[in-house]
């Protein structure tokens, strides 16, 4: 087979799988889909996914998708279930069982015990006349005309269709529960979206003993010493009550020194060097919004004083701190 034929084969197999999903969308019956969603929406416990072999792998992915989008779910291997794992299933749960044939021995063996526990069973099955389909509370038609496998043996199209049905159920549930972007972010704190929606200035700022501050009457030497001691490239200027007056950065010091002759060093003080009433952030501000405050301006700034509602200086946050967090 030539490279051109490889390309043609790949495209054809993709077409087979995509058409199978389209056919499934046309084949599913409204009453069965509505019943399945109603069972899942009313579930007071968790959703338990079961399947063997490739169907088991698909079941694990569906469980992960549901869990991350507001529906508590887990995967239970049928063999494990028959050797003690059934203890995790309760009458408040809904079981989604995946099987292309609908006759998978391990899955069929579970059914009497699932029914004894009072759990509803949703079958995602390739044969509506199978044992699994007949014994389930509701059966969703996941049948396919052919596998993408050239031998029509390896589970390919059938698993793709089962996965697509699982994704559709999960996404419909997410909408039914009114899940928002903020809710999604709470379940994905390590991802960029999650960090943008949850990470706050208070989580990244240098506060407490690490908050670099200096009095307004400080000399140029005290200012330089304070900046060096803090190691943040800036120092907040505060009054006797700790309220922010201004900020002095390394750049401010350098520019002030460039303007003066050596004999005039003694005239350098906070008044000469500092930026009064600088742009500030509050502790509860999202770190991503603080990043935008620093960057979305004609001249970018690298540090922000952090103040509370009374304008008391409680810390300092750097652009470097936010970037390092992964935002």
N, C-alpha and C positions, 0 to 999 in steps of 0.2 A: 504494500500500500504506500503510495507516494505521500509527500507532505501535503499536497493539495487535497488528496483523498482523506487524510487525517482531519483536515479542517472541515471538510464536507460531512464527515462522520460525526464530529463533535457537534456541529450545528444541527444536524438531523436529530441527534439524541436529545439535545436541549429542546428542540421543537416537540418531540414526543412527550417529554415531561411537562412542558408548558401547556400543551393541548390537553393532557390528562387532568391538570388542575382546572382548566376551563370546563371540561366535561363534568368534573365533580361539582363545580359550582352550579351547573345546570341540572345535575342529577339529584342533589340533596333536596329533601322534602321540607317545606316550611314548618310543618307541625313538629317534625323530629328535631329540627334545629332549635325552634322556640322552646321545646321541652328541655333540651339539653342545657340551654342558657339559663332557663328558669331554675333547673336543679342546681346549677353551679352558682347562680346568684344567691339562692336561698341557703346555700351550704353554710352551716354554722361551725363546721370543723375545718377540715383540710381536704384538698383534692389529692387522691392517691393514684399515681400513674403506674400501670403494669404492662409488661410486654417482655417477650423473649427474643434473643438474637438481635437482628437489626431493628425490629420493632421496639426492643428494650432500649436501644440507643436513642431512637426517636422519642420514646416516652420520657427518657431522662432530659432531653432538650426541652420538651414541652413543659415538664415540671419546673425547669429552671426559668423558662420564660414567664410562666404564671407567677412564680414566687417573686420575680423581680418587678412585676407589674401589678402587685396588690392582691394576689390570690395565693394564699399559703398552699404549697404543693410539694410533694416528694415522690420519688420513684421507689417502688418496692418490687424486687425481683420475685416472680412467682415461686421459684424454688425456695428462696429464703422465707417467703410467706408461709409455706407449708411446713416449715421447720421452726416456727416460733415468731416469724415476722408479722403474722396476722394480728399479733397483740397491739400493733400500732393503729389498726383500723377500728373505728367506732361507728355508731349509728348516725353520728353527725357528719360523717364523711361522705364524699362522692368519689367513686372509683371510675377512672377512665381506663378501659382495657383496649389495647391495640393488638390486632392480629389480622393478617391479610387473609388467611384461610378461615379464621373463625373457629378452628378446631385444634389450636395449639394445646397439647396435653396439659402442660403446667397451668395455663390460664384457665382451662375448663375445670381442672381439679380444684381451683380456688373458689369457683362460683358458689357452691353450696354454703361454704363457710362465710363468704361475704354477705350472702342473703340472710344467713342466720344472725349476723350482726346488725342487720337493718340498713346496710349501706346501699345507696342507689348506685347502679352500674350504667355507665355510658360506654357503649361499644363503638370503636372506630374500626370498622371491619370491611374486608373486601368481598364478603359473601353474606348477603342478607338472609340466606336460608341456612346458615350455619348454627351450630349449637350456641356459640357466644351471642350471636344476634338474637336468637329466640329467647335466651334467658336474661338478657340485659333489660334494664328499665327502658332504655331507648337506644336504638342502633343508628349510627350515621354511616351512610354508604360511602366507602372509600375504595370501591372496586375500580380496576383499571383494565383496559383492553389488552395491554401488553406491557412487559417490562422494557426498560431501555436496554437491558442486557441483550446482546446479539443472540444469545441462546435462550432468551426469555426465561431465565432461571434466577439470576441474582436479583434480590430485592433492590430495585432502583426507582422506577416510576411509582410503585406502590408505597414505598417509604416516603417519597417526596410528597405524595398526596396526603398521607397520614400526617406528615409534619405541617403541611399547609392548613389542614383542618384544625390541628392543635393550635397553630398560630392564630387562626381566625377566631377560635373560641377564646383564647387568651386576650386578644385585642378587643373583642366585643365585651368581655367581662370588664376590662379596664375602663372602657367607656361607660358601661352600665354603672360602675361604682364611682364615676365622676373623678377619676384620677387625673391629676394635673401634672404639669412639668415639675412643680415643686415636690410633689409626692414621689415622682420618679427619681428625682435627684436624691431624696432621702435614702433610697435603696441603692444608690450608686455613688457613695461618697468618694470613692477612689477615682472615678472617671472625671474627665474635664467638666462635663455638664454638672455632675454632682458637686464638684468643688465650687463651681461658679455660683450655684444656688444655695450652698450651705456654709462655705468657709467665710468667716467674718474677720474684720480687722483685729478684733480682740484675740483671735486665734494666732495671729502672726506678728503682732506689734511687740516692740520692746518696751515693757512697762515695769512698774515697781522699782526695784533697785537698779534695773537696767535702763530706766528712763533717763536720758541725759538732759539735765536742766542746769541753768545758771541764772544768777540774779542780774537784773538790768544794770547794776553799777559795776559789774565785773570788768577787770582790765583786759587788755588784749592778750596778755600772757595767760591769764586765767581762762580766757575763752579757748585759746589754742590747746591748753592743757586738758580742758574739759572735753573738747572734741577728740583729742587723741586718746583720752582715758576711756571714752565711751566706745570708740572704734566703729562708729556708725556714720561718720562723715558729716555729722551735724549735731547741734545742741539747741534745745528749746530754751528760750528766754522767758522767765516767769516772774511775777510780782511776789510780794511777801505772802499772799494767800495761795500761791501756786497756780494762779490763772495765767494763761498764755498771753504774752505780749508780742513775741515774734520768734523767728528762727534764724540761726546762723549756720551756714554750711561751709565746707572746705572752700568752695568756690567764692563765697562771700569774703572770706578772710584773704584769699589770694588776690581778688580784685581790689580790696581795700589797700593791701600792701603795695600793689602796683601803682596806685595813685599817689602814694606818700613818699617823701624822702625819709631817709633813716632817722634824722633828728626829730621827725614828727611822730614817731612811733607811740610816744606817750599819750598822744591825743586820740589814739584808737580805742574805742569802747563799743559796747553793744549798740548804742545809738547810731554810730557811724556804720557799723557792719550789718546789722540785722535787717531782715525783711519783716516789717510790721504787718499785723493782721494777715498772716499767710493763709493759703488754702489749707483747710483742716479736714480731718475725718473723725467720726465718732466710733466708739468700740463696736457697736452693733451694725455698722455699715458693712455690706458685703464686700469682701476683699476685691472681687472683680470690679465693683463700682469704684473702689479706691484706685484701682489700676486705671480705669477710664479717666478719673479725675487727674491723674498724673500725666496721662498720654494724650488725651483729647483736648489739646490746647496748642496755641501757636508756639509756645516754648515749653518743652517738657520739663517736669520737675521729678527729682529722684527720691524725695522724702516728704512725708506728711506728718505734722504734729497730730497727735490724737487727743481730743478733749472730750470731757463729759458735758452734760447739759448746762452746767454752770461755767463752762469754758475753763475748768481746771484741767491742766495738762496731765494726762495719765499715761502718755507714751509717745512713741515715734515708730512709724512704719516706713520701710524703704521699698522702692520699686524692686530691688533685688530680692527682698523677702517674699514678695508676691510671685515673682517669676519663678523662684526656686520651689514654691509650693506646687507648681505644675499648672497654674491657670493659663 
